[in-house]
């Protein structure tokens, strides 16, 4: 089943007022999620205290400094207070299994796909994020007078759930505001850094704080410096939350500071700042198998898996607006994966089905920065369309390796194919082939990658909250991107 956000919803000329008491689970969860029972092991993981997580992880990884790990898990984020990492469960030729970070997203999806931890708390992770992270963020700074809002450019199901939950938590109405990239008459604007939204009568209302689910080039319509609290601010996207090129550099910077602790953000081997004409050479360097990414795309857009000459030529012929790209080692089957400096990594994949088929699958781990540290909020998995085979003689490698569920339609609207969604319930979780140690590992990798991006975001801002353009240009000197950044 696919769940479509219509073009009319994204281009509505006015915001919708959500009242307290308007949360209806059927509107904010996938139908499969509504009837799912959380797997007992996942529930056990979510209830683990940080000391128990540290004790278990350091028992299995004795070189890790428990004090340093505790410090990181109990710290908080200043800018990237809400994040989600996409993780692959991989193995080496020697059978060394681990979770690795594919990318880290600011304002990620997750709650519509998460079974309830407690059956009597129907708002689940929606309320966890609002109460644990968004409301405390409002209390940390002086805010202008105004209402509350949720901005979005896709994922109406989840964003409307946040608006209804926020109305319940605060006891006041919340505006649900479409803010699509190509909206020519959007019901949202910034006036001297203050967000204002337009109601159905054409009246503009000031907003003191807004939860942002604007994922497509948010920097071209949301200023970096705002009077309105934006959760998460755009700087979190530019520092890596929606910028794969800078994210890779943030990971490297942070890994340098982690060397003595025994911790590390694990990623595929990555080549940054690759000009388009250089891509064939890097593909050859990886043994003819690689992944090429447009650094600023998301939701599965702008990702090219290259396993043969036809796929390489298709990428080279694609018209793209940016000058620099990210090239990563491809993690595939044990018989065809990139050859990197650390050897080959292979997809562990799902448990074989009755036909013996194994599928590539990823795990999304959503976390929130709370007063008590980083807390896991939602988890789900996604599998590829086509089984992982020993050969790639025919067909598209993306069908074998691509796991993202979102599809952009011709009119700018979005579909989400939940047939490949893997819930953390009693049925799907067993098929993922992971256990509690992989969940702990994925949680720690997510926290580390989030802190790396958050710290770089802080360094990219002046004391007055403006972008250090010279520093940013040194990290990402792409004129097309620089021209898009608003303020």
HELIX and SHEET records of a PDB file:
HELIX    1   1 UNK A    7  UNK A   10  1                                   4    
HELIX    2   2 UNK A   25  UNK A   28  1                                   4    
HELIX    3   3 UNK A   31  UNK A   34  1                                   4    
HELIX    4   4 UNK A   40  UNK A   47  1                                   8    
HELIX    5   5 UNK A   50  UNK A   60  1                                  11    
HELIX    6   6 UNK A   66  UNK A   73  1                                   8    
HELIX    7   7 UNK A  111  UNK A  113  5                                   3    
HELIX    8   8 UNK A  124  UNK A  129  1                                   6    
HELIX    9   9 UNK A  130  UNK A  134  3                                   5    
HELIX   10  10 UNK A  135  UNK A  139  1                                   5    
HELIX   11  11 UNK A  156  UNK A  170  1                                  15    
HELIX   12  12 UNK A  218  UNK A  220  5                                   3    
HELIX   13  13 UNK A  234  UNK A  236  1                                   3    
HELIX   14  14 UNK A  237  UNK A  241  3                                   5    
HELIX   15  15 UNK A  244  UNK A  258  1                                  15    
HELIX   16  16 UNK A  259  UNK A  261  5                                   3    
HELIX   17  17 UNK A  276  UNK A  278  5                                   3    
HELIX   18  18 UNK A  279  UNK A  285  1                                   7    
HELIX   19  19 UNK A  309  UNK A  317  1                                   9    
HELIX   20  20 UNK A  397  UNK A  401  1                                   5    
HELIX   21  21 UNK A  418  UNK A  420  5                                   3    
HELIX   22  22 UNK A  428  UNK A  432  1                                   5    
HELIX   23  23 UNK A  436  UNK A  459  1                                  24    
HELIX   24  24 UNK A  469  UNK A  475  1                                   7    
HELIX   25  25 UNK A  479  UNK A  484  1                                   6    
SHEET    1   A 6 UNK A  16  UNK A  18  0                                        
SHEET    2   A 6 UNK A 174  UNK A 178 -1                                        
SHEET    3   A 6 UNK A 147  UNK A 152  1                                        
SHEET    4   A 6 UNK A 204  UNK A 213  1                                        
SHEET    5   A 6 UNK A 194  UNK A 198 -1                                        
SHEET    6   A 6 UNK A 188  UNK A 191 -1                                        
SHEET    1   B 5 UNK A  16  UNK A  18  0                                        
SHEET    2   B 5 UNK A 174  UNK A 178 -1                                        
SHEET    3   B 5 UNK A 147  UNK A 152  1                                        
SHEET    4   B 5 UNK A 204  UNK A 213  1                                        
SHEET    5   B 5 UNK A 229  UNK A 231  1                                        
SHEET    1   C 3 UNK A  98  UNK A 106  0                                        
SHEET    2   C 3 UNK A  82  UNK A  91 -1                                        
SHEET    3   C 3 UNK A 346  UNK A 347 -1                                        
SHEET    1   D 5 UNK A  98  UNK A 106  0                                        
SHEET    2   D 5 UNK A  82  UNK A  91 -1                                        
SHEET    3   D 5 UNK A 361  UNK A 370 -1                                        
SHEET    4   D 5 UNK A 373  UNK A 383 -1                                        
SHEET    5   D 5 UNK A 421  UNK A 422 -1                                        
SHEET    1   E 4 UNK A 270  UNK A 275  0                                        
SHEET    2   E 4 UNK A 324  UNK A 329 -1                                        
SHEET    3   E 4 UNK A 290  UNK A 294 -1                                        
SHEET    4   E 4 UNK A 303  UNK A 306 -1                                        
SHEET    1   F 2 UNK A 406  UNK A 408  0                                        
SHEET    2   F 2 UNK A 414  UNK A 416 -1                                        
END                                                                             
